[in-house]
Amino acid sequence: EKAVDKNLSTLKIIFAVLCMLLVFEGIAYKFIIPLTRYPKIVISGTKTYSEQELVQSLYASQNVSWFSFNAAKAASLVSALPAVESVCVEKHFPDTISVNIIEREAVALTFVNTGSATVPVQIDRNGVLFTPNAESAVFDRTIPIVSGLPIEHLSTGMRIPQKYRSLVEQIASIRSLPQKYFAAISEICVVPKEYGNYELVLYPVGSHTRVLTDRSLSEEALQYMMVVLDIVKSLDSDISEIDLRYGSVSYRTDGRGR
């Protein structure tokens, strides 16, 4: 009987040891091993950049385990991309890295001479210039082309001069409206004046008539411009210029003002 009890106790000990080993193995596979191998990187919010390319870039910059992965370094790497406005990198135990990206939204388009070519460049509402995906903006008729900006060179994170940022903010505000006003305007040209001021010349789509206006661009100003454009063109089809500055309306045809 004592021998039987002894064997039973031995079996209980062996069973308990096996259970502990199974528990330890489960903990190792669930927590310890993930901490010491490459993390799983999950990208969200990007439209311009390939998720696969971003993951490979992050792996290449940090060939480390989840435990040693530097979230701040990863955020710095991604935020340096021209089309990225902000990024949040978080580590989720035990083996996941989440990268949530907010991309810049183009509100206007301009063209910059790089010396070897003239390239399309997007502008966000904060006046930041960025080049990725500029081709899509060219075909988006709700994104106006802004010419005449004094941009002599292009660098990452560069912004347009301070005095023109209010114009970009006005464009962004108008683009947020349900009506697509800029689909009727092919170009907005900035014309410098004395003492650092400037005026605007608008070129309506499908018309040879240009419209001179001041630097204040608003929904009311665009509605007024369209009404005046229709009225004046009904009076004379050979109008080359309409002037809405100074609170009055005048127009020019065949080199003569009226």
Contacts in CASP RR format, 6 or more apart in sequence:
PFRMAT RR
TARGET T0000
AUTHOR 0000-0000-0000
METHOD contacts of the structure
MODEL  1
EKAVDKNLSTLKIIFAVLCMLLVFEGIAYKFIIPLTRYPKIVISGTKTYS
EQELVQSLYASQNVSWFSFNAAKAASLVSALPAVESVCVEKHFPDTISVN
IIEREAVALTFVNTGSATVPVQIDRNGVLFTPNAESAVFDRTIPIVSGLP
IEHLSTGMRIPQKYRSLVEQIASIRSLPQKYFAAISEICVVPKEYGNYEL
VLYPVGSHTRVLTDRSLSEEALQYMMVVLDIVKSLDSDISEIDLRYGSVS
YRTDGRGR
30 94 0 8 1.000
31 93 0 8 1.000
31 94 0 8 1.000
34 66 0 8 1.000
34 94 0 8 1.000
34 95 0 8 1.000
35 65 0 8 1.000
35 66 0 8 1.000
35 67 0 8 1.000
35 94 0 8 1.000
35 95 0 8 1.000
36 65 0 8 1.000
36 66 0 8 1.000
36 67 0 8 1.000
37 65 0 8 1.000
37 66 0 8 1.000
37 95 0 8 1.000
38 59 0 8 1.000
38 65 0 8 1.000
38 66 0 8 1.000
39 65 0 8 1.000
39 66 0 8 1.000
39 69 0 8 1.000
39 91 0 8 1.000
39 95 0 8 1.000
39 96 0 8 1.000
39 97 0 8 1.000
40 95 0 8 1.000
40 96 0 8 1.000
40 97 0 8 1.000
41 54 0 8 1.000
41 55 0 8 1.000
41 58 0 8 1.000
41 59 0 8 1.000
41 96 0 8 1.000
41 97 0 8 1.000
41 99 0 8 1.000
42 96 0 8 1.000
42 97 0 8 1.000
42 98 0 8 1.000
42 99 0 8 1.000
43 51 0 8 1.000
43 54 0 8 1.000
43 55 0 8 1.000
43 99 0 8 1.000
43 101 0 8 1.000
44 98 0 8 1.000
44 99 0 8 1.000
44 100 0 8 1.000
44 101 0 8 1.000
45 100 0 8 1.000
45 101 0 8 1.000
45 102 0 8 1.000
45 103 0 8 1.000
46 54 0 8 1.000
46 101 0 8 1.000
46 103 0 8 1.000
47 103 0 8 1.000
47 133 0 8 1.000
48 83 0 8 1.000
48 103 0 8 1.000
48 132 0 8 1.000
48 133 0 8 1.000
49 81 0 8 1.000
49 83 0 8 1.000
49 101 0 8 1.000
49 132 0 8 1.000
54 78 0 8 1.000
54 99 0 8 1.000
57 77 0 8 1.000
58 74 0 8 1.000
58 77 0 8 1.000
58 78 0 8 1.000
58 97 0 8 1.000
58 99 0 8 1.000
61 73 0 8 1.000
61 74 0 8 1.000
61 77 0 8 1.000
62 68 0 8 1.000
62 69 0 8 1.000
62 70 0 8 1.000
62 73 0 8 1.000
62 74 0 8 1.000
64 70 0 8 1.000
66 91 0 8 1.000
66 94 0 8 1.000
66 95 0 8 1.000
66 96 0 8 1.000
66 97 0 8 1.000
69 91 0 8 1.000
69 97 0 8 1.000
71 89 0 8 1.000
71 90 0 8 1.000
71 91 0 8 1.000
71 97 0 8 1.000
72 89 0 8 1.000
74 89 0 8 1.000
74 97 0 8 1.000
74 99 0 8 1.000
75 87 0 8 1.000
75 88 0 8 1.000
75 89 0 8 1.000
78 84 0 8 1.000
78 87 0 8 1.000
78 89 0 8 1.000
78 99 0 8 1.000
78 101 0 8 1.000
79 86 0 8 1.000
79 87 0 8 1.000
80 156 0 8 1.000
81 132 0 8 1.000
82 104 0 8 1.000
82 130 0 8 1.000
82 131 0 8 1.000
82 132 0 8 1.000
82 156 0 8 1.000
82 157 0 8 1.000
83 103 0 8 1.000
83 104 0 8 1.000
83 130 0 8 1.000
83 132 0 8 1.000
83 133 0 8 1.000
84 101 0 8 1.000
84 102 0 8 1.000
84 103 0 8 1.000
84 104 0 8 1.000
85 102 0 8 1.000
85 103 0 8 1.000
85 104 0 8 1.000
85 105 0 8 1.000
85 124 0 8 1.000
86 101 0 8 1.000
86 102 0 8 1.000
87 99 0 8 1.000
87 100 0 8 1.000
87 101 0 8 1.000
87 102 0 8 1.000
88 98 0 8 1.000
88 99 0 8 1.000
88 100 0 8 1.000
89 97 0 8 1.000
89 98 0 8 1.000
89 99 0 8 1.000
89 100 0 8 1.000
90 97 0 8 1.000
90 98 0 8 1.000
90 100 0 8 1.000
91 97 0 8 1.000
92 98 0 8 1.000
104 122 0 8 1.000
104 124 0 8 1.000
104 128 0 8 1.000
104 130 0 8 1.000
105 124 0 8 1.000
105 125 0 8 1.000
106 122 0 8 1.000
106 123 0 8 1.000
106 124 0 8 1.000
106 134 0 8 1.000
106 137 0 8 1.000
106 140 0 8 1.000
106 143 0 8 1.000
107 123 0 8 1.000
107 124 0 8 1.000
107 125 0 8 1.000
107 143 0 8 1.000
107 168 0 8 1.000
107 171 0 8 1.000
107 172 0 8 1.000
107 175 0 8 1.000
108 122 0 8 1.000
108 123 0 8 1.000
108 143 0 8 1.000
108 144 0 8 1.000
108 145 0 8 1.000
108 146 0 8 1.000
108 168 0 8 1.000
108 171 0 8 1.000
108 188 0 8 1.000
109 120 0 8 1.000
109 121 0 8 1.000
109 122 0 8 1.000
109 123 0 8 1.000
109 134 0 8 1.000
109 137 0 8 1.000
109 138 0 8 1.000
109 143 0 8 1.000
109 144 0 8 1.000
109 145 0 8 1.000
109 146 0 8 1.000
110 120 0 8 1.000
110 121 0 8 1.000
110 123 0 8 1.000
110 129 0 8 1.000
110 145 0 8 1.000
110 146 0 8 1.000
110 147 0 8 1.000
110 148 0 8 1.000
110 149 0 8 1.000
110 151 0 8 1.000
111 118 0 8 1.000
111 119 0 8 1.000
111 120 0 8 1.000
111 121 0 8 1.000
111 145 0 8 1.000
111 147 0 8 1.000
112 118 0 8 1.000
112 119 0 8 1.000
112 121 0 8 1.000
112 129 0 8 1.000
112 151 0 8 1.000
112 153 0 8 1.000
112 154 0 8 1.000
114 153 0 8 1.000
114 154 0 8 1.000
119 131 0 8 1.000
119 134 0 8 1.000
119 154 0 8 1.000
120 131 0 8 1.000
120 134 0 8 1.000
120 135 0 8 1.000
120 137 0 8 1.000
120 138 0 8 1.000
121 129 0 8 1.000
121 130 0 8 1.000
121 131 0 8 1.000
121 134 0 8 1.000
121 151 0 8 1.000
121 154 0 8 1.000
122 129 0 8 1.000
122 130 0 8 1.000
122 131 0 8 1.000
122 133 0 8 1.000
122 134 0 8 1.000
122 137 0 8 1.000
122 143 0 8 1.000
123 129 0 8 1.000
123 146 0 8 1.000
123 160 0 8 1.000
123 168 0 8 1.000
124 130 0 8 1.000
124 168 0 8 1.000
125 168 0 8 1.000
125 169 0 8 1.000
125 172 0 8 1.000
126 159 0 8 1.000
126 165 0 8 1.000
126 168 0 8 1.000
127 159 0 8 1.000
127 160 0 8 1.000
127 164 0 8 1.000
127 165 0 8 1.000
127 168 0 8 1.000
128 157 0 8 1.000
128 158 0 8 1.000
128 159 0 8 1.000
129 151 0 8 1.000
129 154 0 8 1.000
129 157 0 8 1.000
129 158 0 8 1.000
129 159 0 8 1.000
129 160 0 8 1.000
130 157 0 8 1.000
131 154 0 8 1.000
137 143 0 8 1.000
141 180 0 8 1.000
141 182 0 8 1.000
141 183 0 8 1.000
142 175 0 8 1.000
142 180 0 8 1.000
142 182 0 8 1.000
142 183 0 8 1.000
143 175 0 8 1.000
143 182 0 8 1.000
144 171 0 8 1.000
144 182 0 8 1.000
144 185 0 8 1.000
144 187 0 8 1.000
144 188 0 8 1.000
145 186 0 8 1.000
145 187 0 8 1.000
145 188 0 8 1.000
146 167 0 8 1.000
146 168 0 8 1.000
146 171 0 8 1.000
146 187 0 8 1.000
146 188 0 8 1.000
146 189 0 8 1.000
146 190 0 8 1.000
147 187 0 8 1.000
147 188 0 8 1.000
147 189 0 8 1.000
147 190 0 8 1.000
148 189 0 8 1.000
148 190 0 8 1.000
148 191 0 8 1.000
149 160 0 8 1.000
149 161 0 8 1.000
149 164 0 8 1.000
149 190 0 8 1.000
150 161 0 8 1.000
150 192 0 8 1.000
151 158 0 8 1.000
151 160 0 8 1.000
159 165 0 8 1.000
160 168 0 8 1.000
163 196 0 8 1.000
163 198 0 8 1.000
164 190 0 8 1.000
164 198 0 8 1.000
166 215 0 8 1.000
167 188 0 8 1.000
167 190 0 8 1.000
167 200 0 8 1.000
167 215 0 8 1.000
167 217 0 8 1.000
170 216 0 8 1.000
170 217 0 8 1.000
170 218 0 8 1.000
171 182 0 8 1.000
171 188 0 8 1.000
171 217 0 8 1.000
173 218 0 8 1.000
174 181 0 8 1.000
174 182 0 8 1.000
174 217 0 8 1.000
174 218 0 8 1.000
174 219 0 8 1.000
174 222 0 8 1.000
175 182 0 8 1.000
177 219 0 8 1.000
179 219 0 8 1.000
181 219 0 8 1.000
181 222 0 8 1.000
183 205 0 8 1.000
184 204 0 8 1.000
184 205 0 8 1.000
184 226 0 8 1.000
185 202 0 8 1.000
185 203 0 8 1.000
185 204 0 8 1.000
185 205 0 8 1.000
185 222 0 8 1.000
186 203 0 8 1.000
186 204 0 8 1.000
186 205 0 8 1.000
186 206 0 8 1.000
187 202 0 8 1.000
187 203 0 8 1.000
188 200 0 8 1.000
188 201 0 8 1.000
188 202 0 8 1.000
188 203 0 8 1.000
188 217 0 8 1.000
189 200 0 8 1.000
189 201 0 8 1.000
189 202 0 8 1.000
189 203 0 8 1.000
190 198 0 8 1.000
190 200 0 8 1.000
191 198 0 8 1.000
191 199 0 8 1.000
191 200 0 8 1.000
191 201 0 8 1.000
192 198 0 8 1.000
193 199 0 8 1.000
197 215 0 8 1.000
198 215 0 8 1.000
199 212 0 8 1.000
199 213 0 8 1.000
199 214 0 8 1.000
199 215 0 8 1.000
199 245 0 8 1.000
200 212 0 8 1.000
200 213 0 8 1.000
200 214 0 8 1.000
200 215 0 8 1.000
200 217 0 8 1.000
201 210 0 8 1.000
201 211 0 8 1.000
201 212 0 8 1.000
201 213 0 8 1.000
202 210 0 8 1.000
202 211 0 8 1.000
202 213 0 8 1.000
202 225 0 8 1.000
203 210 0 8 1.000
203 211 0 8 1.000
204 211 0 8 1.000
204 226 0 8 1.000
204 229 0 8 1.000
207 229 0 8 1.000
207 233 0 8 1.000
208 240 0 8 1.000
209 229 0 8 1.000
209 233 0 8 1.000
209 239 0 8 1.000
209 240 0 8 1.000
209 241 0 8 1.000
209 242 0 8 1.000
210 240 0 8 1.000
210 241 0 8 1.000
210 242 0 8 1.000
211 225 0 8 1.000
211 229 0 8 1.000
211 241 0 8 1.000
211 242 0 8 1.000
211 243 0 8 1.000
211 244 0 8 1.000
212 241 0 8 1.000
212 242 0 8 1.000
212 243 0 8 1.000
212 244 0 8 1.000
212 245 0 8 1.000
213 221 0 8 1.000
213 225 0 8 1.000
213 244 0 8 1.000
213 245 0 8 1.000
214 244 0 8 1.000
214 245 0 8 1.000
221 244 0 8 1.000
224 244 0 8 1.000
225 242 0 8 1.000
225 244 0 8 1.000
228 242 0 8 1.000
228 244 0 8 1.000
228 249 0 8 1.000
229 242 0 8 1.000
232 239 0 8 1.000
232 242 0 8 1.000
232 249 0 8 1.000
232 251 0 8 1.000
233 239 0 8 1.000
236 251 0 8 1.000
236 253 0 8 1.000
238 253 0 8 1.000
238 254 0 8 1.000
239 251 0 8 1.000
239 252 0 8 1.000
239 253 0 8 1.000
240 252 0 8 1.000
240 253 0 8 1.000
240 254 0 8 1.000
240 255 0 8 1.000
241 251 0 8 1.000
241 252 0 8 1.000
242 249 0 8 1.000
242 250 0 8 1.000
242 251 0 8 1.000
242 252 0 8 1.000
243 249 0 8 1.000
243 250 0 8 1.000
243 251 0 8 1.000
243 252 0 8 1.000
250 257 0 8 1.000
250 258 0 8 1.000
251 257 0 8 1.000
251 258 0 8 1.000
252 258 0 8 1.000
END
